[in-house]
Amino acid sequence: MTEGVTAGRRPVARGDGVALTQALVRIDSRNPSLALDGPGEGEVAAALGAVLDDWGFEVELVDAARGRPNLIARIGPRDSPALMFAGHLDIVGVEGMTHDPFDSTPRDRRIYGRGSTDMKSGIAAMCAAAALAVDSTDRTRRQIIIAAVADEEYESIGMRALLASGVVADAAIVTEPTRLAICPAHRGFAWIEIAFTGRAAHGSRYEIGVDAIRHAGLLLAELDELDRGPLTRIVHPLLGRASLHAGTIDGGIGMNTYPDKCRLTLERRTLPGESAGDAMREVHDACERVRTRRPELDTVITLTLAQNPSDVAPGSPVVARLRTALEAESMPVAIEGLSAWTDAALLNEAGIPAICFGPGDITLAHANEEFVSVTEIEDATRVLRRVARDWLLETS
């Protein structure tokens, strides 16, 4: 086996999660659905695949969409129980960043760059950990699957394609940025659009004009009461309360004209046990309450996108594995809810218990300044190496 292979123009030694993070961050993998000139995941998937092939993994690149590959890498017997380490290769846009988005040269024990926290450091740590775990045992009765997928930042076509292809595992750890906390749960969301139709008229013709924007305001007031009241009583022990907010609003023709149209978008963050259907019913009911006062209210309500929440019991085996590894490495154990949505929800829907654990701080994701601590990458690699090694050594 060679000492290292080049990814992103510099060599990556076997099991070096920090160097692999730098190599991956140097490669522009902006999601083309979010950035018009984004190149997608092709180059970064190929570079990571070359590294993992050199490290002894069986590597496949399979398009989730044209030119948008998933990387699937395996080590260990294919017909054996599998632990999956998963993450996404796409990143968001770089507009407004205060530093070079693709430099990745460490400064003050930090690696700066778009995707450094979200989530190329997590991918690097899980890949390095899997390689080092294999090195620390002379038998592999079980397998480790590395899944580095496309498009998590937009519609998760990568993870959906991976699961549709029949890839299965007994448990999964998604290495999203959690500051090395174990995160068994996160919220879901429903994006809802309400189109209001009024009647255009000269501003002086109050007797015939119907103000679509004012109707939107009446609904917003009703939804504010929902958010300040009933939603505060829908709670999860790790995630807090359910919530609702307005995303965008637009409409109107001019100052002296009654607006005949208005468009309002909402985001409802859902908790485990809730669904997008629950969110839609809340909006429908709020419209009906407004309509009792304004019979002329005319709305069309559309669910534009929804992703389910994710929830794994804190006492589940996959959580216990991480807890044991953290304790063995003399690291603190924190069990928290994750604020952002992740592909863990899709894995859980597919029957694969999936939790999040990785280096980096989610508050830095998509930010003008994005960085990850070198120490956290090293610590994450150690912990995940122990999880993977213990998995490979199990006989049952």
C-alpha positions as CSV (number, residue, x, y, z in Angstrom):
1,M,0.0,0.0,0.0
2,T,1.3,3.4,-0.9
3,E,2.0,6.1,1.8
4,G,-0.6,8.4,0.4
5,V,-2.4,9.5,-2.7
6,T,-3.2,13.0,-4.0
7,A,-6.6,14.5,-3.5
8,G,-6.9,18.2,-4.3
9,R,-3.2,18.4,-5.5
10,R,-1.5,17.4,-2.2
11,P,-0.9,13.9,-0.8
12,V,-3.1,12.4,1.9
13,A,-1.4,9.8,4.2
14,R,-3.5,6.9,5.2
15,G,-5.8,7.7,8.1
16,D,-5.0,11.4,8.2
17,G,-8.3,13.1,8.8
18,V,-6.9,16.6,9.0
19,A,-5.0,16.3,5.7
20,L,-8.1,14.8,4.0
21,T,-10.2,17.7,5.3
22,Q,-7.8,20.1,3.7
23,A,-7.8,18.2,0.5
24,L,-11.6,18.1,0.3
25,V,-12.1,21.7,1.2
26,R,-9.8,22.8,-1.6
27,I,-12.2,21.3,-4.1
28,D,-15.2,23.4,-5.2
29,S,-18.3,21.2,-4.8
30,R,-21.0,23.9,-4.7
31,N,-24.5,22.5,-5.3
32,P,-25.6,23.6,-8.8
33,S,-29.2,23.8,-7.5
34,L,-28.1,26.5,-5.1
35,A,-25.3,28.2,-7.0
36,L,-25.8,28.7,-10.8
37,D,-22.1,28.1,-11.5
38,G,-21.7,25.4,-9.0
39,P,-19.8,22.4,-10.4
40,G,-21.5,19.8,-8.2
41,E,-19.9,16.8,-6.5
42,G,-18.1,15.1,-9.4
43,E,-14.5,16.2,-8.7
44,V,-14.6,15.9,-5.0
45,A,-16.2,12.4,-5.2
46,A,-13.5,11.3,-7.6
47,A,-10.7,12.6,-5.4
48,L,-12.1,11.0,-2.3
49,G,-12.7,7.8,-4.2
50,A,-9.0,7.7,-5.2
51,V,-7.9,8.1,-1.6
52,L,-10.2,5.4,-0.3
53,D,-9.2,3.0,-3.1
54,D,-5.6,3.5,-2.1
55,W,-6.5,2.9,1.5
56,G,-8.0,-0.5,0.6
57,F,-11.7,0.2,0.3
58,E,-13.9,-1.2,-2.5
59,V,-15.2,2.0,-4.1
60,E,-18.1,2.8,-6.3
61,L,-19.2,6.1,-7.9
62,V,-22.9,6.0,-8.9
63,D,-24.7,9.0,-10.3
64,A,-27.7,10.2,-8.2
65,A,-28.4,12.6,-11.1
66,R,-26.4,13.4,-14.2
67,G,-22.9,14.4,-13.2
68,R,-23.9,14.3,-9.5
69,P,-22.3,11.1,-8.1
70,N,-22.6,9.4,-4.8
71,L,-19.6,7.6,-3.4
72,I,-20.1,4.2,-1.7
73,A,-17.0,2.6,-0.2
74,R,-16.9,-0.7,1.7
75,I,-14.4,-2.7,3.7
76,G,-15.2,-6.1,5.2
77,P,-17.4,-9.0,4.0
78,R,-20.3,-7.7,1.9
79,D,-22.8,-10.2,3.3
80,S,-21.9,-9.3,7.0
81,P,-23.6,-6.8,9.4
82,A,-22.8,-3.3,8.3
83,L,-22.2,0.0,10.1
84,M,-22.6,3.0,7.9
85,F,-20.7,6.3,8.2
86,A,-22.5,8.9,6.1
87,G,-22.2,12.5,5.0
88,H,-22.7,14.8,2.1
89,L,-20.2,16.2,-0.4
90,D,-22.1,19.2,-1.7
91,I,-21.6,22.7,-0.2
92,V,-23.6,25.9,-0.4
93,G,-22.6,29.2,-2.2
94,V,-19.7,31.4,-1.2
95,E,-21.1,34.9,-1.7
96,G,-20.1,37.2,1.1
97,M,-17.5,35.1,2.6
98,T,-14.8,37.0,4.5
99,H,-11.9,34.6,3.5
100,D,-10.9,32.4,0.6
101,P,-13.5,29.7,0.4
102,F,-11.2,27.1,-1.0
103,D,-7.8,27.8,0.7
104,S,-8.0,25.4,3.7
105,T,-4.5,26.3,5.0
106,P,-4.6,25.8,8.8
107,R,-4.4,29.0,10.9
108,D,-4.4,28.9,14.7
109,R,-5.4,25.2,14.6
110,R,-8.4,25.9,12.4
111,I,-9.1,25.0,8.8
112,Y,-11.1,27.7,7.1
113,G,-13.2,27.2,4.0
114,R,-16.7,26.6,2.6
115,G,-17.6,23.1,3.7
116,S,-14.9,22.9,6.4
117,T,-17.6,22.5,9.1
118,D,-20.5,21.5,6.9
119,M,-19.3,18.8,6.4
120,K,-16.1,17.8,4.7
121,S,-14.3,17.5,8.1
122,G,-16.9,15.0,9.2
123,I,-16.5,13.0,6.0
124,A,-12.7,13.1,6.4
125,A,-12.9,12.0,10.0
126,M,-15.2,9.1,9.3
127,C,-13.0,7.9,6.4
128,A,-9.8,8.1,8.4
129,A,-11.4,6.4,11.3
130,A,-12.6,3.5,9.2
131,A,-9.1,3.0,7.7
132,L,-7.4,3.2,11.1
133,A,-10.0,0.7,12.6
134,V,-9.1,-1.9,10.0
135,D,-5.4,-1.3,10.7
136,S,-6.0,-2.1,14.4
137,T,-7.5,-5.5,13.9
138,D,-6.5,-8.6,12.1
139,R,-10.0,-9.8,11.4
140,T,-13.1,-8.1,10.0
141,R,-16.2,-10.3,10.5
142,R,-18.3,-7.2,9.8
143,Q,-18.2,-4.4,7.3
144,I,-18.0,-0.6,7.3
145,I,-19.8,1.3,4.6
146,I,-18.8,4.9,3.7
147,A,-21.6,6.8,2.0
148,A,-20.6,10.3,0.8
149,V,-23.7,11.6,-1.1
150,A,-24.8,14.4,-3.3
151,D,-27.3,17.2,-2.9
152,E,-28.2,17.1,0.9
153,E,-28.2,20.9,0.9
154,Y,-31.2,21.0,-1.6
155,E,-33.4,17.9,-2.1
156,S,-31.3,15.0,-0.8
157,I,-31.4,13.3,-4.2
158,G,-28.1,11.6,-3.2
159,M,-29.4,9.8,-0.1
160,R,-32.7,9.0,-1.7
161,A,-30.9,7.4,-4.6
162,L,-28.6,5.5,-2.3
163,L,-31.4,4.0,-0.4
164,A,-33.5,3.3,-3.5
165,S,-30.5,1.3,-4.8
166,G,-30.8,-1.2,-2.0
167,V,-27.9,-0.2,0.2
168,V,-28.7,-1.3,3.8
169,A,-26.9,-1.1,7.1
170,D,-27.7,-2.1,10.7
171,A,-26.9,1.4,12.1
172,A,-25.5,4.7,10.8
173,I,-23.6,7.7,12.1
174,V,-24.0,10.8,10.0
175,T,-21.0,13.0,10.7
176,E,-22.7,16.4,10.5
177,P,-21.2,19.1,12.8
178,T,-22.3,18.6,16.4
179,R,-19.3,19.8,18.3
180,L,-18.7,16.1,19.2
181,A,-22.1,15.8,20.9
182,I,-24.3,12.8,20.2
183,C,-27.4,14.0,18.5
184,P,-30.1,11.3,18.2
185,A,-32.8,13.7,17.1
186,H,-33.5,16.7,14.9
187,R,-36.5,18.7,13.6
188,G,-38.2,18.3,10.3
189,F,-39.8,21.1,8.3
190,A,-42.7,21.9,6.0
191,W,-42.5,24.7,3.5
192,I,-46.0,26.1,2.7
193,E,-47.1,28.7,0.2
194,I,-50.3,30.6,0.4
195,A,-51.6,32.5,-2.6
196,F,-54.2,35.2,-1.8
197,T,-56.5,36.5,-4.5
198,G,-58.1,39.9,-4.1
199,R,-59.7,42.3,-6.5
200,A,-57.7,45.1,-8.2
201,A,-59.4,48.6,-8.0
202,H,-58.4,52.2,-7.8
203,G,-57.3,53.2,-4.4
204,S,-60.4,55.4,-4.0
205,R,-62.8,52.5,-4.7
206,Y,-63.0,50.9,-1.3
207,E,-66.5,49.5,-2.2
208,I,-65.1,47.2,-4.9
209,G,-61.4,46.7,-4.1
210,V,-60.3,43.5,-2.1
211,D,-56.9,43.9,-0.5
212,A,-55.0,40.6,-0.9
213,I,-52.1,41.9,1.1
214,R,-54.3,42.8,4.1
215,H,-55.8,39.3,4.0
216,A,-52.2,38.0,4.2
217,G,-51.7,40.2,7.2
218,L,-54.8,38.9,8.9
219,L,-53.6,35.3,8.4
220,L,-50.1,36.2,9.8
221,A,-51.8,37.6,12.9
222,E,-53.7,34.3,13.3
223,L,-50.5,32.3,12.8
224,D,-48.7,34.5,15.3
225,E,-51.3,33.4,17.9
226,L,-50.7,29.8,16.9
227,D,-46.9,30.2,17.3
228,R,-47.3,32.0,20.7
229,G,-49.9,29.6,22.0
230,P,-50.5,26.0,20.9
231,L,-47.1,25.4,19.4
232,T,-45.3,26.2,22.7
233,R,-47.0,23.2,24.1
234,I,-45.7,20.8,21.5
235,V,-42.2,19.9,22.9
236,H,-39.5,17.3,22.6
237,P,-37.0,16.6,25.4
238,L,-33.9,17.3,23.2
239,L,-35.4,19.7,20.6
240,G,-37.6,22.1,22.5
241,R,-40.8,23.4,21.1
242,A,-42.4,23.4,17.6
243,S,-42.2,26.6,15.7
244,L,-43.5,28.6,12.7
245,H,-42.3,31.6,10.9
246,A,-43.0,33.6,7.7
247,G,-40.4,33.2,5.0
248,T,-41.3,35.7,2.3
249,I,-44.2,37.9,1.2
250,D,-44.8,39.7,-2.0
251,G,-47.7,41.3,-3.8
252,G,-49.3,44.5,-4.9
253,I,-49.3,46.7,-8.0
254,G,-48.8,50.2,-6.8
255,M,-49.6,52.7,-4.0
256,N,-52.9,53.8,-5.5
257,T,-54.3,50.3,-6.4
258,Y,-55.9,47.6,-4.3
259,P,-53.6,44.5,-4.6
260,D,-55.2,41.6,-6.4
261,K,-52.6,39.1,-5.5
262,C,-50.3,38.3,-2.6
263,R,-48.0,35.4,-2.0
264,L,-46.8,34.3,1.5
265,T,-44.4,31.5,2.3
266,L,-44.1,29.8,5.7
267,E,-41.8,27.4,7.3
268,R,-43.1,25.1,10.0
269,R,-40.4,23.3,11.9
270,T,-41.8,19.9,13.0
271,L,-40.9,17.7,15.9
272,P,-40.8,13.9,16.0
273,G,-44.4,12.7,16.0
274,E,-45.5,15.5,13.8
275,S,-46.0,15.5,10.0
276,A,-46.3,18.0,7.1
277,G,-50.0,17.1,7.1
278,D,-50.3,18.5,10.6
279,A,-48.7,21.7,9.5
280,M,-51.0,22.0,6.5
281,R,-54.1,21.4,8.7
282,E,-52.9,24.2,11.0
283,V,-52.7,26.7,8.1
284,H,-56.1,25.6,6.7
285,D,-57.7,26.0,10.1
286,A,-56.1,29.5,10.5
287,C,-57.5,30.5,7.1
288,E,-61.0,29.3,8.2
289,R,-60.8,31.4,11.3
290,V,-59.9,34.5,9.2
291,R,-62.7,33.6,6.8
292,T,-65.3,33.7,9.5
293,R,-64.5,37.5,9.8
294,R,-63.6,38.0,6.1
295,P,-65.8,35.8,4.0
296,E,-64.2,37.1,0.8
297,L,-60.8,35.6,1.8
298,D,-59.6,33.6,-1.3
299,T,-56.6,31.4,-0.7
300,V,-54.8,28.5,-2.3
301,I,-52.5,26.6,0.1
302,T,-49.6,24.5,-1.3
303,L,-47.1,22.3,0.4
304,T,-43.9,23.0,-1.6
305,L,-41.4,20.8,0.3
306,A,-41.3,18.8,3.5
307,Q,-38.8,16.6,5.3
308,N,-39.7,14.5,8.3
309,P,-38.0,14.8,11.7
310,S,-35.5,12.3,12.9
311,D,-35.6,10.6,16.3
312,V,-33.6,7.7,17.8
313,A,-34.0,6.8,21.5
314,P,-31.1,8.0,23.6
315,G,-30.8,4.4,25.0
316,S,-30.5,2.8,21.6
317,P,-27.5,0.6,20.7
318,V,-26.0,3.1,18.2
319,V,-26.0,5.8,20.9
320,A,-24.5,3.4,23.4
321,R,-21.7,2.6,21.0
322,L,-20.8,6.3,20.7
323,R,-21.1,6.9,24.4
324,T,-18.8,4.0,25.2
325,A,-16.2,5.2,22.7
326,L,-16.3,8.8,24.1
327,E,-15.8,7.5,27.6
328,A,-13.0,5.2,26.5
329,E,-11.2,8.2,25.0
330,S,-11.7,10.2,28.2
331,M,-14.0,12.7,26.4
332,P,-17.2,14.3,27.7
333,V,-20.5,12.7,26.7
334,A,-23.2,15.2,25.7
335,I,-26.5,14.1,24.2
336,E,-28.3,16.9,22.5
337,G,-30.8,17.7,19.8
338,L,-29.5,19.0,16.4
339,S,-31.2,22.2,15.2
340,A,-30.7,21.5,11.4
341,W,-32.3,18.9,9.2
342,T,-30.0,16.1,7.9
343,D,-30.1,12.9,5.9
344,A,-30.3,11.0,9.1
345,A,-34.1,11.4,8.8
346,L,-34.1,9.5,5.5
347,L,-32.0,6.7,6.9
348,N,-34.3,6.3,9.8
349,E,-37.3,6.3,7.5
350,A,-35.6,3.4,5.7
351,G,-35.2,1.4,8.9
352,I,-31.6,2.2,9.5
353,P,-31.1,3.7,13.0
354,A,-29.1,6.9,12.3
355,I,-27.7,9.6,14.6
356,C,-25.4,12.6,14.1
357,F,-22.0,13.0,15.6
358,G,-19.1,15.0,14.1
359,P,-16.6,17.8,14.3
360,G,-17.5,21.4,13.7
361,D,-20.2,23.9,14.9
362,I,-23.5,24.0,13.1
363,T,-23.7,27.7,13.7
364,L,-20.8,28.2,11.3
365,A,-22.4,26.3,8.5
366,H,-23.3,28.5,5.5
367,A,-21.8,31.5,7.4
368,N,-19.5,34.3,6.0
369,E,-16.7,32.8,8.1
370,E,-16.6,29.0,8.2
371,F,-13.9,27.0,9.9
372,V,-13.4,23.8,11.9
373,S,-11.0,23.0,14.7
374,V,-8.1,20.7,13.9
375,T,-8.4,19.3,17.4
376,E,-12.1,18.4,16.8
377,I,-11.2,16.5,13.6
378,E,-8.5,14.6,15.5
379,D,-10.9,13.8,18.4
380,A,-13.7,12.8,16.1
381,T,-11.4,10.5,14.2
382,R,-10.3,8.8,17.4
383,V,-13.8,8.3,18.7
384,L,-15.1,7.0,15.4
385,R,-12.1,4.7,15.0
386,R,-12.9,3.1,18.3
387,V,-16.6,2.7,17.3
388,A,-15.6,1.1,14.0
389,R,-12.9,-1.1,15.5
390,D,-15.3,-2.4,18.1
391,W,-17.9,-3.0,15.4
392,L,-15.5,-5.0,13.3
393,L,-14.4,-7.2,16.2
394,E,-17.9,-8.2,17.3
395,T,-18.8,-11.8,16.6
396,S,-22.6,-11.9,17.1
